Amino acid sequence: MAVESDHRASDSPYVARVWRGRTSGAGTMTSVATSTWELVFWDDEGVVHAAVRGPETAASSAEITGDSESFGITFAHGTSMPHLPIARLVDGGVESPHVTGRTFVLRGEEWEIPRMDDAEQFVQKLVHAGVLTRDPLVDEVVWGGIAKVGTRSVQRRISSATGLTQGAIRQIERAREAALLIGEGVAPLEVVHRLGYYDQPHLARALQRFIGRTATQLRRRDDAADPMSLLYKTENPGRS
């Protein structure tokens, strides 16, 4: 099975990344854990689908049965849909009830399916319509900022906006960063020191849980292993 992907960062405070992908043939793909949610569109052998997919708290396997093209908008921490509480979407999702080749239904309204080059304009339409909201404190705190409100209030706001605790988000993001570093050739012991793992067994457990790979598989870019879903470096966007 072949997997091709392309992705880019975004200058919208609501969006973390925009991506598209293509699969050909049948097989199994490893979906790595992610602390963000996304709006996804895909064409599966001529049938168009649209869905909101929530954060994934562990690596999982996904069956690919044929040729497919997909496009997604991954939202920044703190972005949410008031009509669709994110906690209900963790390790799951909700598919649009009606999709054509050009439109889909969200919050009971029909929207034109966006493209990779106009994703931000589409997101802005959702914001103006009240479909999307954003709590800027959440993105700031997740990336290490200091909040000017109480700890309990911060945790409630993070949980409400992301469906996850701050600790869970940091564990997932740290494992993703570790996987990238090891894939670039950084020794596991160095990754332990850089990212604050207790020891190599602690790192190994995190990689297995959140990435679905061992350090050896990542280092060798094991061709025998299933392809992985999009894995990219996340950075503090410095937004306000």
Backbone bond lengths (Angstrom), bond angles and torsions (degrees), N, CA, C in turn:
res aa  C-N    CA-C-N  psi(-1)  N-CA   C-N-CA  omega(-1)  CA-C   N-CA-C  phi
1 M - - - 1.460 - - 1.522 109.81 -
2 A 1.327 117.13 133.81 1.464 122.04 179.75 1.527 110.27 -105.22
3 V 1.328 115.86 139.28 1.460 121.83 178.05 1.523 109.03 -129.12
4 E 1.330 116.97 126.30 1.454 122.38 176.27 1.522 108.27 -120.53
5 S 1.334 117.54 142.86 1.461 119.97 -179.66 1.519 110.96 -147.72
6 D 1.324 114.20 154.41 1.451 122.12 178.07 1.528 106.41 -143.06
7 H 1.332 117.47 142.81 1.454 118.81 -179.17 1.514 110.31 -154.19
8 R 1.323 115.50 161.24 1.460 120.91 179.43 1.521 109.37 -149.40
9 A 1.328 115.43 156.14 1.457 120.77 174.35 1.524 108.74 -77.17
10 S 1.327 116.80 172.98 1.456 121.25 -178.45 1.519 110.39 -132.10
11 D 1.331 116.66 149.84 1.453 120.08 175.52 1.527 112.04 -93.09
12 S 1.323 117.11 3.67 1.462 120.79 176.57 1.521 109.64 -82.63
13 P 1.345 118.84 134.00 1.462 120.06 177.94 1.525 112.78 -67.41
14 Y 1.319 116.69 -13.70 1.466 121.02 -179.69 1.537 112.38 -87.98
15 V 1.323 116.51 -17.51 1.466 121.05 -169.85 1.526 111.24 -117.60
16 A 1.327 116.05 134.33 1.463 120.95 175.84 1.523 111.14 -89.91
17 R 1.331 116.70 -41.43 1.461 119.86 -175.19 1.525 109.39 -164.06
18 V 1.320 115.26 152.44 1.456 123.10 174.83 1.521 107.20 -121.13
19 W 1.315 117.49 135.74 1.457 119.82 -174.63 1.526 111.75 -144.05
20 R 1.317 115.26 164.12 1.458 121.08 171.87 1.521 108.27 -147.56
21 G 1.305 116.39 155.37 1.449 119.75 -177.17 1.519 112.42 -150.85
22 R 1.307 114.36 165.54 1.464 120.84 179.10 1.525 108.20 -144.11
23 T 1.312 116.97 134.31 1.457 121.36 174.34 1.522 108.82 -122.17
24 S 1.320 116.02 147.93 1.458 121.12 176.49 1.513 108.95 -137.80
25 G 1.309 115.73 139.37 1.456 120.17 -177.07 1.513 111.40 87.86
26 A 1.305 116.40 -177.67 1.462 122.29 -178.69 1.518 110.17 -115.20
27 G 1.324 115.82 151.46 1.455 119.99 179.41 1.511 111.18 164.85
28 T 1.333 115.63 -161.29 1.452 122.10 -178.75 1.518 109.96 -122.29
29 M 1.321 116.58 137.66 1.459 121.54 178.10 1.528 108.86 -119.29
30 T 1.331 116.35 141.19 1.457 121.09 175.56 1.523 109.26 -87.59
31 S 1.320 115.80 120.23 1.460 121.32 176.94 1.528 107.62 -94.64
32 V 1.329 116.80 112.21 1.466 120.56 -176.45 1.523 110.00 -77.95
33 A 1.325 116.46 156.35 1.463 121.47 179.81 1.520 110.70 -63.24
34 T 1.308 115.97 147.82 1.456 121.50 177.26 1.519 109.12 -146.58
35 S 1.331 116.42 143.55 1.462 120.68 -177.63 1.522 112.44 -95.12
36 T 1.333 117.02 3.53 1.453 121.13 -178.82 1.530 110.96 -113.70
37 W 1.322 115.96 164.63 1.462 120.72 176.63 1.522 108.98 -112.39
38 E 1.318 116.66 166.40 1.449 118.83 -174.56 1.526 112.24 -152.16
39 L 1.313 113.38 159.86 1.461 122.15 172.82 1.518 106.36 -106.12
40 V 1.325 116.77 122.86 1.464 121.43 -170.80 1.526 110.80 -124.78
41 F 1.320 115.06 140.13 1.460 122.50 175.40 1.523 107.27 -125.59
42 W 1.324 117.27 137.37 1.461 118.56 177.76 1.527 111.21 -149.07
43 D 1.315 113.39 148.17 1.460 123.04 178.47 1.520 106.90 -108.64
44 D 1.298 115.96 111.64 1.463 121.85 -178.14 1.517 108.91 -110.15
45 E 1.333 115.27 97.29 1.465 122.48 -179.76 1.526 110.88 53.15
46 G 1.334 115.65 47.72 1.452 121.17 174.46 1.514 115.85 92.13
47 V 1.315 117.96 -8.99 1.469 121.70 179.46 1.522 108.88 -104.39
48 V 1.340 116.76 122.56 1.458 121.43 -177.03 1.530 110.18 -90.18
49 H 1.336 115.89 136.78 1.464 122.53 178.58 1.520 109.30 -127.72
50 A 1.323 116.34 157.86 1.467 122.46 174.25 1.520 107.58 -142.95
51 A 1.325 116.47 140.60 1.459 119.52 -178.42 1.516 111.07 -156.31
52 V 1.326 115.63 154.23 1.455 122.56 168.43 1.516 106.23 -98.42
53 R 1.325 117.02 123.58 1.459 121.67 -179.93 1.520 109.36 -113.24
54 G 1.316 115.86 132.09 1.451 120.38 -177.86 1.514 113.63 -84.91
55 P 1.329 117.27 178.72 1.467 121.63 176.01 1.527 110.61 -58.61
56 E 1.310 116.43 151.83 1.470 122.22 176.83 1.520 108.06 -115.97
57 T 1.318 116.86 121.95 1.460 121.27 -172.96 1.519 113.88 -91.44
58 A 1.325 117.30 -0.11 1.464 120.94 177.46 1.516 108.47 -158.31
59 A 1.313 116.52 157.46 1.460 120.21 175.78 1.526 109.14 -67.93
60 S 1.319 115.74 146.71 1.462 120.49 179.72 1.522 108.93 -145.70
61 S 1.316 116.35 170.74 1.462 121.58 178.95 1.523 109.98 -107.17
62 A 1.315 115.47 139.92 1.463 121.25 178.41 1.522 108.97 -125.15
63 E 1.322 116.48 131.34 1.455 121.45 179.63 1.529 110.02 -82.82
64 I 1.322 116.56 129.96 1.450 122.95 175.09 1.525 107.18 -109.30
65 T 1.337 116.55 122.37 1.463 119.48 -172.14 1.520 114.16 -105.16
66 G 1.339 117.42 -8.48 1.457 118.80 -179.18 1.511 111.19 -177.49
67 D 1.326 116.43 -167.17 1.457 121.19 -179.18 1.520 110.40 -68.89
68 S 1.329 116.60 137.03 1.462 120.70 -178.45 1.522 110.12 -153.24
69 E 1.336 116.41 144.88 1.453 122.64 172.87 1.527 108.38 -119.81
70 S 1.323 116.43 141.09 1.464 119.54 -176.80 1.518 110.97 -139.81
71 F 1.324 115.01 157.99 1.460 122.53 179.76 1.523 106.65 -146.16
72 G 1.331 116.53 137.89 1.454 118.52 -177.60 1.509 113.96 -144.48
73 I 1.319 114.75 152.06 1.463 122.69 173.16 1.519 106.56 -116.28
74 T 1.318 116.83 113.90 1.458 122.35 178.98 1.528 107.95 -94.41
75 F 1.329 116.00 125.19 1.461 120.29 -172.80 1.528 112.20 -92.16
76 A 1.319 115.37 148.10 1.458 121.78 -179.54 1.521 110.53 -70.52
77 H 1.325 116.04 154.76 1.468 120.29 174.60 1.527 109.12 -57.37
78 G 1.305 116.13 131.89 1.461 120.45 -179.28 1.512 112.78 104.65
79 T 1.331 117.76 -19.53 1.458 121.64 175.59 1.527 108.70 -83.50
80 S 1.324 116.71 134.87 1.460 119.47 -178.92 1.519 110.96 -151.42
81 M 1.321 115.69 167.94 1.458 123.31 175.76 1.526 107.33 -113.04
82 P 1.322 117.99 109.98 1.471 120.00 -177.49 1.523 114.12 -56.12
83 H 1.338 117.13 -31.79 1.474 119.22 -177.52 1.522 112.04 -78.94
84 L 1.336 117.03 -9.82 1.464 121.04 -176.28 1.525 109.05 -134.99
85 P 1.331 117.79 82.43 1.474 120.70 -176.87 1.525 111.92 -52.01
86 I 1.319 115.89 128.39 1.461 121.19 -173.24 1.520 112.33 -64.81
87 A 1.332 117.77 -27.42 1.467 119.98 -179.50 1.526 111.50 -59.65
88 R 1.318 117.13 -29.27 1.467 120.81 179.31 1.524 112.22 -74.64
89 L 1.320 116.40 -14.91 1.458 120.75 -174.26 1.524 113.80 -100.53
90 V 1.331 117.96 -8.33 1.463 120.62 -178.10 1.529 109.84 -58.95
91 D 1.328 115.92 127.48 1.470 123.30 -176.87 1.526 111.83 58.62
92 G 1.322 115.31 33.30 1.458 119.95 178.58 1.512 110.68 -165.67
93 G 1.317 116.53 -157.62 1.451 120.18 -179.99 1.512 110.94 -177.89
94 V 1.320 114.91 177.37 1.463 121.93 179.07 1.523 107.93 -133.44
95 E 1.329 116.27 124.99 1.460 120.33 -179.87 1.523 110.07 -89.16
96 S 1.328 116.54 146.11 1.461 121.72 177.91 1.527 109.58 -62.52
97 P 1.344 117.37 137.66 1.469 119.67 -177.50 1.520 114.24 -72.76
98 H 1.334 117.21 -17.97 1.464 119.39 -179.19 1.524 109.69 -149.43
99 V 1.327 116.26 122.15 1.459 121.87 -178.90 1.522 108.70 -136.00
100 T 1.342 115.51 135.26 1.462 120.91 172.05 1.526 107.23 -115.02
101 G 1.312 116.50 -171.23 1.450 119.00 177.86 1.511 113.12 -69.37
102 R 1.354 117.25 -15.44 1.465 120.92 -175.89 1.523 113.85 -123.97
103 T 1.319 118.21 -22.52 1.463 120.59 -173.43 1.525 112.37 -132.75
104 F 1.332 115.12 162.79 1.461 121.42 173.77 1.526 108.05 -147.01
105 V 1.319 116.13 166.32 1.461 121.57 -177.87 1.522 109.86 -108.33
106 L 1.339 115.51 130.48 1.461 122.53 176.95 1.519 107.54 -140.29
107 R 1.311 117.10 130.09 1.461 124.18 -176.26 1.531 111.25 54.87
108 G 1.319 115.56 36.02 1.450 120.89 178.32 1.511 114.84 75.09
109 E 1.347 117.98 7.09 1.462 122.90 -179.37 1.516 110.08 -118.10
110 E 1.324 115.49 150.75 1.462 120.18 179.98 1.528 110.13 -91.35
111 W 1.339 115.33 133.01 1.467 121.79 -179.45 1.519 109.18 -128.96
112 E 1.340 115.67 148.66 1.454 119.52 175.19 1.526 109.41 -77.54
113 I 1.312 117.09 135.35 1.464 121.69 179.65 1.527 109.40 -65.55
114 P 1.330 117.74 124.68 1.470 120.06 -178.00 1.520 112.01 -77.53
115 R 1.325 115.23 172.73 1.463 123.02 174.14 1.517 108.19 -117.83
116 M 1.307 115.65 171.77 1.457 119.76 -177.60 1.529 111.77 -61.44
117 D 1.328 117.51 -35.70 1.458 119.95 -175.69 1.520 114.21 -84.05
118 D 1.341 118.44 -8.35 1.463 119.04 176.97 1.532 112.09 -125.55
119 A 1.337 115.47 24.09 1.466 120.02 -178.20 1.523 112.04 -60.24
120 E 1.334 116.92 -42.73 1.469 119.72 -177.91 1.524 112.03 -65.71
121 Q 1.324 117.51 -37.88 1.461 120.16 177.09 1.525 110.69 -63.48
122 F 1.330 115.38 -39.66 1.462 119.81 177.60 1.528 110.86 -64.08
123 V 1.328 116.59 -44.48 1.463 120.54 178.81 1.525 110.34 -60.33
124 Q 1.324 117.62 -39.89 1.452 120.60 179.50 1.525 111.43 -63.27
125 K 1.322 116.77 -35.53 1.467 120.32 175.47 1.531 110.57 -62.92
126 L 1.330 116.35 -40.98 1.462 120.12 177.99 1.523 110.91 -64.12
127 V 1.331 116.58 -38.43 1.459 121.03 178.70 1.526 110.47 -64.69
128 H 1.320 117.06 -46.76 1.466 121.23 -179.04 1.520 111.61 -63.17
129 A 1.341 116.14 -30.80 1.464 120.42 -179.74 1.533 112.64 -84.80
130 G 1.330 116.65 -3.39 1.456 120.22 -179.58 1.515 114.50 80.17
131 V 1.328 116.80 10.85 1.465 120.29 178.21 1.524 110.18 -74.99
132 L 1.331 116.43 -36.33 1.461 122.24 179.41 1.525 110.44 -113.74
133 T 1.323 116.50 140.30 1.462 122.50 172.07 1.521 108.41 -131.24
134 R 1.323 116.16 168.79 1.460 119.70 -178.08 1.518 110.86 -144.69
135 D 1.322 115.90 135.37 1.460 122.33 172.62 1.525 106.79 -108.20
136 P 1.331 119.39 100.12 1.469 121.47 -175.20 1.517 113.65 -61.80
137 L 1.334 117.64 -25.81 1.467 119.67 179.09 1.524 111.03 -61.16
138 V 1.318 117.06 -36.21 1.466 120.92 -176.08 1.524 110.67 -63.13
139 D 1.315 118.02 -49.24 1.461 121.08 179.84 1.520 110.90 -61.31
140 E 1.321 116.41 -40.29 1.462 121.04 -179.14 1.523 111.52 -64.69
141 V 1.323 116.77 -46.81 1.466 120.91 -176.75 1.526 111.09 -69.26
142 V 1.323 116.97 -40.54 1.460 120.32 178.66 1.523 110.89 -56.28
143 W 1.344 116.52 -35.13 1.459 120.82 -178.34 1.522 112.78 -91.43
144 G 1.334 116.80 14.23 1.457 118.84 172.97 1.502 115.49 100.75
145 G 1.329 118.27 4.55 1.458 120.74 178.31 1.517 111.64 -71.22
146 I 1.314 115.91 164.02 1.465 121.55 -179.69 1.527 108.81 -103.89
147 A 1.324 116.17 123.30 1.457 120.88 -178.94 1.526 110.77 -82.85
148 K 1.325 115.00 152.37 1.454 120.70 179.07 1.531 111.51 -99.95
149 V 1.323 115.66 18.03 1.470 121.35 176.09 1.522 107.97 -125.50
150 G 1.341 116.58 171.28 1.460 121.10 -176.58 1.516 113.65 -65.17
151 T 1.327 115.09 156.47 1.463 121.55 -177.36 1.522 111.93 -59.09
152 R 1.326 117.90 -43.33 1.460 120.27 -178.84 1.519 111.49 -63.95
153 S 1.321 115.93 -39.10 1.460 119.88 178.09 1.523 110.79 -64.16
154 V 1.326 116.41 -41.12 1.465 121.16 178.51 1.520 110.47 -61.16
155 Q 1.321 116.33 -47.68 1.465 120.12 -178.30 1.523 111.46 -62.51
156 R 1.332 116.56 -39.05 1.468 119.52 178.21 1.526 110.51 -63.94
157 R 1.312 115.95 -41.65 1.462 119.15 -178.59 1.526 111.85 -69.26
158 I 1.320 116.87 -38.02 1.468 120.31 176.82 1.529 110.28 -64.15
159 S 1.319 116.54 -46.58 1.458 120.86 -179.40 1.520 111.56 -63.16
160 S 1.341 116.61 -40.65 1.458 120.62 -179.34 1.520 111.75 -66.16
161 A 1.325 116.89 -38.85 1.463 121.02 -175.65 1.517 113.80 -83.96
162 T 1.332 117.83 -27.13 1.466 120.66 -174.15 1.521 114.46 -116.13
163 G 1.323 117.45 -19.11 1.456 120.66 -175.17 1.514 113.39 80.06
164 L 1.340 116.83 -0.02 1.460 122.38 -176.94 1.521 110.34 -128.54
165 T 1.318 116.04 163.04 1.461 120.23 171.87 1.522 108.67 -82.37
166 Q 1.320 115.54 162.22 1.460 119.83 177.08 1.529 110.53 -61.03
167 G 1.328 116.46 -38.81 1.463 120.58 178.87 1.516 112.27 -62.26
168 A 1.333 117.25 -42.29 1.461 120.84 -179.89 1.518 110.95 -65.08
169 I 1.343 116.57 -40.87 1.465 120.56 178.58 1.519 110.10 -60.27
170 R 1.316 116.40 -46.07 1.469 119.76 -177.34 1.524 111.64 -66.86
171 Q 1.326 117.93 -36.51 1.467 120.12 177.29 1.519 111.03 -62.77
172 I 1.332 116.37 -44.98 1.462 120.77 -179.34 1.523 110.73 -64.42
173 E 1.332 116.20 -48.05 1.463 119.49 -177.66 1.530 111.67 -65.68
174 R 1.330 117.00 -35.84 1.459 119.94 178.26 1.528 110.98 -65.92
175 A 1.319 117.32 -40.20 1.467 120.55 179.19 1.525 111.00 -66.25
176 R 1.330 116.52 -39.16 1.465 119.94 177.54 1.533 110.73 -63.36
177 E 1.336 116.09 -42.04 1.464 119.49 178.20 1.523 110.82 -65.67
178 A 1.326 116.70 -39.31 1.464 120.69 178.61 1.527 110.67 -61.71
179 A 1.328 116.72 -42.85 1.465 120.94 179.83 1.528 110.81 -61.57
180 L 1.315 117.10 -41.47 1.459 120.66 179.38 1.532 111.26 -65.87
181 L 1.333 116.78 -43.20 1.459 120.28 -179.81 1.530 111.39 -62.47
182 I 1.320 115.71 -44.32 1.465 119.18 179.73 1.525 110.22 -65.41
183 G 1.331 116.79 -39.60 1.459 120.35 177.20 1.518 112.54 -62.82
184 E 1.347 116.67 -26.32 1.467 121.52 178.03 1.526 112.32 -84.54
185 G 1.338 116.47 -3.33 1.458 119.77 177.22 1.515 115.71 103.85
186 V 1.328 118.28 2.93 1.464 120.60 177.51 1.520 109.19 -71.97
187 A 1.312 117.61 133.66 1.467 121.86 -178.19 1.526 110.76 -65.43
188 P 1.345 118.18 142.26 1.464 121.13 -179.76 1.523 113.84 -53.53
189 L 1.347 117.47 -39.42 1.467 119.24 179.79 1.529 110.96 -64.09
190 E 1.308 117.50 -36.65 1.462 121.17 176.77 1.533 110.34 -67.31
191 V 1.332 116.26 -38.22 1.471 120.41 177.34 1.528 110.07 -63.20
192 V 1.323 116.76 -40.35 1.471 121.34 176.51 1.523 110.12 -54.97
193 H 1.314 116.68 -48.15 1.473 121.25 -177.88 1.527 111.73 -69.18
194 R 1.316 116.93 -42.39 1.469 120.56 -177.49 1.525 112.24 -64.70
195 L 1.316 116.40 -41.55 1.461 119.92 -170.80 1.525 114.33 -103.04
196 G 1.316 116.98 -0.40 1.459 119.45 172.71 1.511 116.25 82.49
197 Y 1.338 117.71 25.89 1.465 119.53 172.75 1.531 108.77 -74.14
198 Y 1.339 116.73 154.55 1.464 119.71 -179.15 1.521 111.04 -66.01
199 D 1.335 115.46 -44.71 1.460 121.24 -178.24 1.526 108.00 -163.97
200 Q 1.327 116.56 -177.22 1.459 119.75 -177.62 1.535 113.28 -66.13
201 P 1.340 119.44 -37.85 1.473 118.34 175.14 1.533 112.77 -60.12
202 H 1.339 116.79 -36.75 1.463 120.61 176.88 1.523 109.98 -62.53
203 L 1.328 117.39 -44.47 1.454 121.94 176.46 1.525 110.94 -61.55
204 A 1.323 116.54 -44.42 1.463 120.92 -178.26 1.522 111.38 -60.74
205 R 1.330 117.43 -41.43 1.469 120.82 179.42 1.527 110.51 -65.35
206 A 1.336 116.54 -39.93 1.461 120.17 179.88 1.528 111.06 -65.51
207 L 1.321 116.97 -42.32 1.454 120.30 179.40 1.526 111.15 -63.44
208 Q 1.309 116.26 -42.88 1.465 119.97 -179.34 1.524 110.73 -65.60
209 R 1.314 116.62 -41.35 1.466 120.69 -177.21 1.523 112.43 -71.50
210 F 1.320 116.93 -48.12 1.457 119.98 -171.15 1.532 114.29 -95.80
211 I 1.327 117.71 -26.33 1.466 121.17 -176.20 1.524 111.70 -109.17
212 G 1.326 117.04 -26.96 1.455 119.96 -178.38 1.515 113.16 76.37
213 R 1.338 116.52 25.44 1.454 122.54 -179.28 1.528 109.91 -139.91
214 T 1.319 115.81 155.57 1.458 120.66 169.93 1.529 107.83 -91.24
215 A 1.321 115.96 165.08 1.459 119.93 176.90 1.522 110.69 -61.05
216 T 1.324 116.87 -37.93 1.465 120.77 179.65 1.522 110.89 -62.82
217 Q 1.330 117.65 -43.79 1.470 121.19 178.78 1.529 111.15 -62.66
218 L 1.332 116.01 -41.17 1.463 119.64 179.93 1.523 111.39 -67.61
219 R 1.316 115.55 -40.30 1.456 120.26 -177.54 1.525 110.87 -67.87
220 R 1.322 116.23 -38.31 1.461 120.26 -178.07 1.519 112.27 -87.93
221 R 1.338 116.85 -5.46 1.464 120.96 -174.30 1.522 108.56 50.26
222 D 1.313 115.25 56.05 1.460 124.68 -170.34 1.530 111.93 -52.15
223 D 1.326 116.12 109.82 1.460 120.79 179.67 1.521 112.63 -67.38
224 A 1.331 117.09 -21.19 1.459 120.38 -178.75 1.528 111.66 -78.85
225 A 1.329 116.94 -18.48 1.458 120.24 -178.89 1.526 110.64 -78.48
226 D 1.338 115.95 158.84 1.453 120.43 177.72 1.526 110.07 -64.06
227 P 1.333 118.62 148.95 1.465 120.35 174.50 1.530 110.07 -59.49
228 M 1.333 116.84 153.19 1.462 121.14 178.91 1.519 110.48 -105.92
229 S 1.323 115.12 153.82 1.455 119.57 172.56 1.516 109.30 -69.22
230 L 1.314 116.50 173.27 1.455 122.48 -173.75 1.526 112.11 -55.51
231 L 1.324 115.39 126.83 1.464 121.80 178.83 1.517 107.42 -130.32
232 Y 1.328 116.57 116.97 1.456 120.73 -176.44 1.513 109.63 -139.52
233 K 1.320 115.17 162.34 1.456 120.53 -179.19 1.519 109.94 -76.90
234 T 1.322 116.83 126.18 1.451 121.48 176.03 1.518 108.47 -99.24
235 E 1.321 116.11 135.66 1.456 121.27 -177.42 1.502 110.30 -129.41
236 N 1.308 117.05 153.35 1.453 122.12 176.24 1.520 109.02 -62.38
237 P 1.334 117.39 112.98 1.458 119.51 -176.34 1.514 113.44 -73.98
238 G 1.333 118.75 -11.62 1.447 121.30 177.58 1.505 113.50 65.12
239 R 1.341 115.98 34.65 1.456 119.48 -178.21 1.514 111.27 -90.67
240 S 1.303 116.16 158.96 1.455 120.95 177.76 1.505 109.79 -116.48
